[in-house]
């Protein structure tokens, strides 16, 4: 402990405190003790990992090449061949006969430092921390080797980044923006101080999740501070209406603010991504040429001209349709309005109900899920219009029912226009748990995407959106050795993505299952 006492800067104190809490609360987390089923196996430096007799998916063409050998050396794919080599004692050969190989999946919209809870309480701190650690392991377990964090508590995020990058902790590769770049009071429009009187003290150690700037000078200073430490994009929030029940309108950027943000992004080689649920936000995003739109519209069916303008500016979208399924809460209505009783919505509500009532221990601490289910009772207890004034921060379900009503049509039109469509979960918010990318993938299928298109969204399209198409997203020589081994052909059965047989990140094997090691 002496060497730690000499380094008790605020950051070191944070890391030490978190590590102590984690080790006490999570006996199975790597770095404290082991998670044997997820401990990676690797090859010595310079030696190769051979995956032989695999059926390899080309996600760009939507085709399968059968009985192939993939060679990974030093974490990078060296070759894809028909040759079956003889491995020496320091190399690893995996026989994948009968199994299918896809690129590592990418969750292009999630929040790694959020635990998925509807409300936080000091007495539940250890559960919150335990789930926060589980988030990363759950992603890897489900074949997600890269995530894009869309707004975080920066100090905690960087603690995990250091642990993952050093190999002390198991988790995916993380692309991040640090905090939201938002004007004071805009989305996410919950003042942490309203949740807990201890929030200001906590954020001194966790970092603020919101910039909440007050003027242009404040914006420029905070953007500079926020963009240190490897950020690759700026997260905006472009709607003028709160998504919270009983809140109403929220502050918006001025044109001067937006010009400053986009100029800063261009000068610093940063992309931009924006939370957008409304046509108001869509129009501003197109005007300024945002990099990617996040979520889907609730209040407008887009015209061909509007979609063409989006395509012309090469704006992509990560629709997170699954969040609409979960936050479209029928619990808020005595009886579901007739306009929402479509075949599609009724199907999604049935899937939602089954999910909520399922055993979700692979994805969340069960006490968190039970708390989330119980929290739904607040809709009936207070009524949507009274929730905010009673400090019950819950999404307005009409926004999300409307997304289910018109979102699929917009999304199909975007697909037909050639817009790059990604795949993300918004994991970290209530009911959206990490490691559930398969749910968004399957929902895209129900909306009208072919299995091949769904797989593109979750791999190569996401790689383009997050700016890593040269490193991940396809199985090619020179790219990272990120692979997922599946039991069945995902072009025929997308549900096989629910249960990866084996996950490999940069040539390190995270779960072997029934595949034989030689």
C-alpha positions in Angstrom: 0.0 0.0 0.0 2.9 2.4 0.6 3.5 3.0 -3.1 -0.2 3.8 -3.5 -0.1 6.3 -0.7 2.5 8.2 -2.5 0.3 8.7 -5.6 -3.0 9.8 -4.2 -3.8 12.3 -6.8 -7.5 12.6 -7.5 -7.3 10.2 -10.4 -5.3 7.6 -8.4 -7.7 7.9 -5.5 -10.6 7.2 -7.9 -8.9 4.2 -9.4 -7.9 2.8 -6.0 -11.4 3.3 -4.5 -13.2 1.8 -7.5 -10.8 -1.2 -7.6 -11.3 -1.8 -3.9 -15.1 -1.6 -4.3 -15.0 -3.9 -7.3 -12.9 -6.5 -5.6 -15.1 -6.5 -2.6 -18.4 -6.6 -4.6 -17.5 -8.8 -7.5 -15.6 -11.9 -6.6 -15.6 -13.2 -10.1 -14.3 -10.1 -12.0 -11.0 -10.4 -13.8 -8.3 -8.3 -12.1 -9.7 -9.2 -8.6 -10.1 -12.9 -9.1 -10.7 -14.8 -12.3 -13.6 -15.5 -14.7 -12.3 -18.8 -15.9 -14.9 -19.2 -18.7 -13.8 -15.9 -20.2 -10.1 -15.9 -19.5 -8.5 -15.4 -22.9 -6.1 -17.9 -24.5 -3.5 -16.5 -26.8 -0.4 -17.4 -28.8 3.1 -16.2 -28.0 4.3 -13.1 -29.8 5.1 -13.9 -33.4 3.3 -17.3 -33.3 0.1 -18.0 -35.2 -3.5 -18.9 -34.3 -5.0 -21.2 -37.0 -8.7 -21.5 -37.4 -9.3 -24.3 -39.9 -12.3 -25.8 -41.8 -14.4 -22.7 -41.1 -17.2 -21.4 -43.2 -16.3 -17.7 -43.5 -18.9 -15.0 -44.1 -18.1 -12.1 -46.5 -20.4 -9.5 -44.9 -20.0 -7.1 -47.9 -21.2 -9.6 -50.5 -23.4 -11.6 -48.2 -21.7 -14.9 -49.3 -20.1 -17.9 -47.5 -16.7 -19.3 -48.4 -16.6 -22.9 -47.1 -13.7 -24.9 -45.5 -11.3 -22.0 -45.1 -8.3 -21.4 -42.9 -7.9 -18.1 -41.1 -4.4 -17.3 -39.8 -4.0 -14.7 -37.0 -0.6 -13.5 -35.9 0.2 -10.8 -33.4 -3.5 -10.0 -33.1 -4.0 -9.3 -36.9 -5.4 -11.5 -39.6 -2.5 -12.6 -41.7 -4.3 -14.6 -44.4 -7.4 -16.5 -45.4 -6.5 -19.6 -47.3 -7.6 -23.1 -48.3 -4.4 -24.6 -46.9 -4.5 -26.5 -43.6 -1.1 -26.1 -41.8 0.6 -28.1 -39.2 0.9 -26.1 -36.0 4.0 -26.4 -33.8 3.8 -26.7 -30.0 3.7 -22.9 -29.5 0.9 -22.3 -32.0 -2.8 -23.0 -31.6 -4.9 -24.8 -34.2 -8.7 -24.7 -33.8 -10.9 -27.1 -35.8 -14.0 -25.2 -36.8 -15.5 -27.9 -38.9 -19.2 -27.2 -39.4 -19.1 -23.8 -37.7 -19.5 -20.3 -39.3 -17.2 -17.4 -38.9 -18.3 -13.7 -38.9 -16.4 -10.5 -38.0 -16.5 -9.4 -34.4 -19.8 -7.5 -33.8 -19.9 -3.8 -33.0 -22.4 -2.1 -30.7 -22.3 1.4 -32.2 -24.5 3.1 -29.5 -24.2 2.2 -25.9 -23.2 3.7 -22.5 -20.6 1.6 -20.8 -20.6 3.4 -17.5 -24.3 3.1 -17.0 -25.8 0.2 -15.1 -29.2 0.1 -16.7 -31.1 1.2 -13.5 -34.2 3.3 -13.4 -33.1 4.9 -10.2 -29.9 5.0 -8.1 -29.7 4.6 -4.4 -26.5 4.8 -2.1 -27.5 1.5 -0.5 -27.3 -0.2 -3.9 -23.8 1.1 -4.7 -22.2 -2.3 -4.7 -24.8 -3.7 -7.1 -24.4 -0.7 -9.4 -20.6 -1.2 -9.5 -20.9 -4.9 -10.0 -23.2 -4.4 -13.0 -20.9 -1.6 -14.4 -18.1 -4.2 -14.4 -20.3 -6.8 -15.9 -21.2 -4.6 -18.8 -17.9 -5.2 -20.5 -17.7 -8.9 -20.0 -21.3 -9.3 -21.2 -20.4 -7.6 -24.5 -17.5 -9.9 -25.1 -19.5 -12.9 -24.2 -22.1 -12.0 -26.8 -19.5 -11.5 -29.6 -19.3 -7.7 -29.4 -15.6 -6.9 -29.7 -16.0 -3.1 -30.2 -18.3 -0.6 -28.7 -18.9 3.1 -29.3 -19.6 4.8 -26.0 -22.1 7.6 -26.5 -21.7 9.6 -23.4 -20.1 8.5 -20.1 -18.7 9.4 -16.7 -15.3 10.1 -18.1 -13.1 9.2 -15.2 -14.7 5.8 -14.7 -14.6 5.1 -18.4 -10.9 5.8 -18.5 -10.3 3.6 -15.5 -11.8 0.7 -17.5 -10.0 1.6 -20.7 -6.7 1.4 -18.9 -7.7 -2.0 -17.4 -8.9 -3.4 -20.7 -5.9 -2.1 -22.7 -3.4 -3.5 -20.2 -5.1 -6.9 -20.2 -6.1 -6.7 -16.6 -9.8 -6.6 -17.3 -11.9 -8.3 -20.0 -13.8 -6.1 -22.3 -14.3 -4.8 -25.9 -12.4 -2.2 -27.7 -14.0 1.2 -26.9 -14.5 4.3 -29.1 -15.7 7.2 -27.0 -16.6 10.9 -26.8 -16.3 11.4 -23.0 -19.2 13.6 -22.0 -22.2 14.9 -23.9 -21.5 18.3 -25.6 -24.8 19.9 -24.5 -26.1 23.3 -23.5 -27.1 23.7 -19.9 -30.4 21.9 -19.3 -30.7 20.0 -22.6 -30.8 16.3 -23.0 -30.0 14.3 -21.0 -32.0 16.8 -19.0 -31.7 15.4 -15.5 -29.6 17.4 -13.1 -27.7 14.8 -11.1 -28.0 17.1 -8.0 -31.8 16.5 -8.2 -31.2 12.7 -7.9 -28.9 12.9 -4.9 -27.4 15.6 -2.7 -24.1 13.7 -3.0 -24.0 13.9 -6.8 -21.6 16.9 -7.0 -19.1 15.1 -4.7 -19.5 11.9 -6.7 -18.9 13.6 -10.0 -15.7 15.2 -8.7 -14.4 11.6 -8.9 -16.4 10.2 -11.8 -16.2 13.1 -14.1 -19.3 15.0 -15.4 -21.4 13.2 -18.1 -22.6 16.5 -19.5 -20.6 19.6 -20.6 -23.7 21.8 -19.9 -22.1 24.9 -21.3 -23.7 28.3 -20.8 -22.2 30.5 -23.6 -19.9 30.1 -26.6 -16.7 30.9 -24.6 -17.7 28.3 -22.0 -18.4 25.8 -24.9 -15.0 26.3 -26.5 -13.2 25.8 -23.2 -15.2 22.7 -22.2 -14.8 21.1 -25.6 -11.1 21.5 -25.4 -11.1 19.9 -22.0 -13.4 17.1 -23.0 -11.5 16.2 -26.2 -8.4 15.2 -24.4 -7.5 11.5 -23.9 -8.3 10.0 -27.3 -11.8 11.0 -28.1 -12.8 10.4 -31.7 -16.1 12.1 -32.0 -18.4 14.7 -30.4 -21.8 13.7 -29.1 -24.6 16.3 -29.6 -28.2 16.4 -28.6 -30.4 18.2 -31.2 -34.0 18.0 -30.1 -35.9 20.9 -28.5 -38.3 18.6 -26.7 -37.5 16.5 -23.6 -38.1 12.8 -23.8 -39.1 12.8 -20.2 -42.8 12.6 -19.1 -44.0 16.0 -17.8 -40.9 18.0 -18.9 -41.8 19.8 -22.1 -39.3 21.9 -24.1 -35.6 22.1 -23.3 -32.8 24.6 -24.3 -31.2 24.3 -27.7 -27.9 25.3 -29.3 -27.8 28.7 -31.1 -26.5 28.7 -34.7 -23.3 30.2 -33.3 -22.9 27.3 -30.9 -23.4 24.8 -33.8 -21.0 26.6 -36.0 -18.4 26.5 -33.3 -19.0 22.8 -32.6 -18.7 21.7 -36.2 -15.7 24.0 -36.9 -14.0 22.5 -33.9 -14.8 19.0 -35.0 -13.4 19.6 -38.5 -10.2 21.3 -37.2 -9.6 18.4 -34.8 -10.5 15.6 -37.1 -13.5 14.5 -35.0 -16.7 13.1 -36.3 -20.1 14.2 -34.9 -23.1 12.2 -33.7 -26.4 13.5 -32.5 -29.3 12.3 -30.4 -32.4 13.0 -32.6 -36.0 12.0 -32.1 -37.7 14.9 -33.9 -37.9 16.5 -37.3 -36.5 19.7 -35.7 -33.3 17.9 -34.8 -33.2 16.1 -38.1 -33.3 19.4 -40.1 -30.5 20.9 -38.0 -28.4 17.8 -38.4 -28.8 17.8 -42.2 -28.1 21.6 -42.3 -24.7 21.2 -40.5 -23.8 17.8 -42.0 -23.6 15.7 -38.9 -21.7 12.4 -39.1 -24.4 10.1 -37.7 -27.9 10.4 -36.5 -28.7 8.5 -33.4 -32.1 6.9 -32.7 -35.2 7.4 -34.9 -37.8 10.1 -35.6 -41.1 10.1 -33.7 -42.9 13.0 -35.4 -42.3 12.9 -39.1 -42.4 10.6 -42.1 -39.5 11.8 -44.2 -40.0 12.8 -47.8 -37.9 11.4 -50.6 -36.2 14.8 -50.9 -35.3 14.9 -47.2 -33.8 11.4 -47.3 -31.9 12.4 -50.5 -30.5 15.4 -48.7 -29.3 13.1 -45.9 -27.8 10.7 -48.4 -26.1 13.5 -50.4 -24.3 14.7 -47.2 -23.3 11.1 -46.4 -25.0 11.1 -43.0 -25.4 7.7 -41.5 -27.8 6.5 -38.8 -27.8 4.2 -35.9 -31.5 3.8 -35.3 -31.6 1.9 -32.0 -35.1 0.7 -32.7 -35.0 -1.7 -29.8 -35.0 1.2 -27.4 -38.4 2.3 -28.9 -39.7 -1.2 -28.2 -38.7 -1.1 -24.6 -39.7 2.5 -23.8 -43.0 2.3 -25.6 -44.6 1.4 -22.2 -48.2 0.2 -22.4 -48.1 0.4 -18.6 -48.7 4.2 -19.0 -52.1 3.8 -20.5 -55.4 2.4 -19.1 -55.9 1.1 -22.6 -53.5 1.3 -25.5 -54.7 4.0 -28.0 -56.2 2.6 -31.1 -53.6 4.3 -33.4 -50.9 2.1 -31.8 -52.7 -1.2 -32.3 -50.9 -2.1 -35.5 -49.8 -5.6 -36.3 -46.1 -4.5 -36.0 -46.5 -2.7 -32.7 -48.6 -5.6 -31.2 -45.8 -8.0 -32.3 -43.2 -5.8 -30.7 -45.2 -5.5 -27.4 -45.5 -9.3 -27.2 -41.7 -9.6 -27.6 -41.2 -6.8 -25.1 -43.5 -8.5 -22.6 -41.7 -11.9 -23.0 -38.3 -10.2 -22.6 -39.3 -8.3 -19.4 -40.6 -11.5 -17.9 -37.7 -13.7 -18.9 -34.7 -14.7 -16.7 -32.2 -12.1 -17.7 -29.3 -13.0 -15.3 -26.9 -13.3 -18.3 -27.4 -9.6 -19.0 -28.1 -7.9 -15.7 -28.1 -8.2 -11.9 -31.6 -9.5 -11.3 -32.3 -7.0 -8.6 -31.7 -4.2 -11.1 -34.2 -5.8 -13.5 -36.8 -6.3 -10.8 -36.3 -2.7 -9.8 -36.9 -1.5 -13.3 -40.1 -3.6 -13.6 -41.4 -2.2 -10.4 -40.5 1.4 -11.5 -43.0 1.0 -14.3 -45.8 1.3 -11.7 -45.0 5.0 -11.5 -46.9 5.6 -14.7 -50.1 4.5 -13.1 -49.3 6.0 -9.7 -48.6 9.5 -10.9 -49.6 9.7 -14.5 -47.1 10.7 -17.2 -47.7 14.4 -17.0 -46.9 14.5 -13.2 -43.8 12.3 -13.2 -41.2 15.0 -13.6 -42.5 17.2 -10.8 -42.5 14.2 -8.5 -38.9 13.5 -9.4 -39.7 10.3 -11.3 -37.6 10.5 -14.4 -39.3 8.3 -17.0 -39.5 8.4 -20.8 -42.6 9.6 -22.5 -44.0 6.4 -24.0 -45.9 8.3 -26.8 -42.5 9.3 -28.3 -41.5 5.7 -28.6 -44.8 4.3 -29.7 -44.7 6.9 -32.5 -41.2 5.7 -33.4 -42.6 2.2 -33.7 -45.4 3.6 -35.8 -43.3 5.6 -38.4 -39.7 4.6 -37.8 -39.7 1.4 -39.9 -41.0 3.3 -42.9 -38.3 5.9 -42.6 -35.6 3.3 -42.1 -36.6 1.2 -45.1 -36.5 4.4 -47.2 -33.1 5.2 -45.9 -31.9 1.7 -46.8 -33.3 2.0 -50.3 -31.5 5.4 -50.7 -28.1 3.8 -49.8 -27.7 5.5 -46.5 -25.2 3.6 -44.2 -27.3 2.1 -41.4 -25.6 0.9 -38.2 -26.7 -1.2 -35.3 -26.7 -0.2 -31.6 -28.6 -0.8 -28.4 -28.4 2.3 -26.2 -27.4 -0.3 -23.5 -27.0 1.3 -20.1 -30.4 2.9 -20.0 -33.2 1.1 -18.1 -34.1 -2.3 -19.7 -31.4 -2.0 -22.3 -28.7 -4.2 -21.0 -25.2 -4.8 -22.4 -24.6 -7.8 -24.5 -28.0 -7.6 -26.2 -27.0 -6.5 -29.7 -28.8 -9.5 -31.1 -32.1 -8.0 -30.0 -31.5 -5.0 -32.3 -30.3 -7.2 -35.1 -33.4 -9.4 -34.9 -35.7 -6.3 -34.8 -34.1 -4.9 -37.9 -35.0 -8.2 -39.5 -38.7 -7.8 -38.5 -38.6 -4.3 -40.0 -37.6 -5.6 -43.4 -33.9 -6.1 -43.5 -32.5 -9.3 -44.9 -30.2 -11.3 -42.7 -27.3 -10.3 -44.9 -28.2 -6.6 -44.4 -28.6 -7.0 -40.7 -25.1 -8.5 -40.4 -23.7 -5.6 -42.5 -25.3 -3.1 -40.1 -23.7 -4.8 -37.1 -20.2 -5.2 -38.7 -19.0 -3.3 -41.8 -21.5 -0.5 -41.6 -20.8 0.1 -37.9 -17.1 0.1 -38.6 -17.6 2.8 -41.2 -19.7 4.9 -38.8 -17.2 4.8 -36.0 -14.3 5.5 -38.2 -12.5 2.1 -38.0 -13.3 0.5 -41.4 -9.6 0.0 -42.0 -9.2 -2.0 -38.8 -12.5 -4.0 -38.2 -15.8 -4.9 -39.7 -14.7 -7.5 -42.2 -12.5 -10.6 -42.3 -9.5 -9.5 -44.4 -5.8 -9.7 -44.1 -4.4 -6.7 -42.2 -7.4 -6.2 -40.0 -7.7 -7.0 -36.3 -8.3 -10.7 -35.6 -11.8 -10.1 -34.2 -14.1 -13.1 -35.0 -17.2 -14.7 -33.7 -17.8 -18.4 -34.3 -21.5 -19.5 -34.7 -23.1 -22.9 -34.8 -25.4 -22.2 -37.7 -25.4 -20.1 -40.9 -26.5 -16.6 -39.9 -27.6 -15.8 -43.4 -30.3 -18.4 -42.9 -30.9 -18.1 -39.1 -30.0 -14.7 -37.6 -31.0 -16.1 -34.1 -27.8 -18.1 -34.1 -26.1 -14.8 -33.1 -27.7 -15.1 -29.7 -25.3 -17.8 -28.6 -21.7 -17.5 -30.0 -19.7 -20.7 -29.8 -16.4 -18.8 -29.5 -15.3 -15.2 -29.4 -11.9 -13.9 -30.5 -10.6 -10.4 -30.1 -7.2 -9.6 -31.6 -6.4 -13.2 -31.8 -7.2 -13.9 -28.1 -9.8 -16.6 -27.5 -12.4 -15.7 -25.0 -14.7 -18.8 -25.0 -14.1 -22.2 -26.5 -17.4 -24.0 -26.0 -17.4 -27.4 -27.8 -14.7 -26.5 -30.3 -11.6 -28.7 -30.1 -8.1 -27.1 -29.4 -5.1 -28.9 -30.9 
